[in-house]
Amino acid sequence: MTPHTISVVIPVYNGQKTLPQLVDEILSTSTVSYSPEGRPFITNEIVLVYDHGSDGSEDTIRQLARVHE
């Protein structure tokens, strides 16, 4: 069975400290994974939606984008 591709959309508000680890964990599942129902899927993209927090999340998002292009 061909795996479905999914996009992971994450709203970001003051997430500077947790974003790098979260992105790494999602990317570590970039091989074929299976839903609880047994359907195969692969993460195709991660979309980080910046919500204008005050902790520097925007800079972290930009850095992650450069590293994971």
Rosetta blueprint (number, residue, H / E / L):
1 M L
2 T L
3 P L
4 H E
5 T E
6 I E
7 S E
8 V E
9 V E
10 I E
11 P E
12 V E
13 Y L
14 N L
15 G L
16 Q L
17 K L
18 T L
19 L H
20 P H
21 Q H
22 L H
23 V H
24 D H
25 E H
26 I H
27 L H
28 S L
29 T L
30 S L
31 T L
32 V L
33 S E
34 Y E
35 S L
36 P L
37 E L
38 G L
39 R L
40 P E
41 F E
42 I E
43 T E
44 N E
45 E E
46 I E
47 V E
48 L E
49 V E
50 Y E
51 D L
52 H L
53 G L
54 S L
55 D L
56 G L
57 S H
58 E H
59 D H
60 T H
61 I H
62 R H
63 Q H
64 L H
65 A H
66 R H
67 V H
68 H L
69 E L
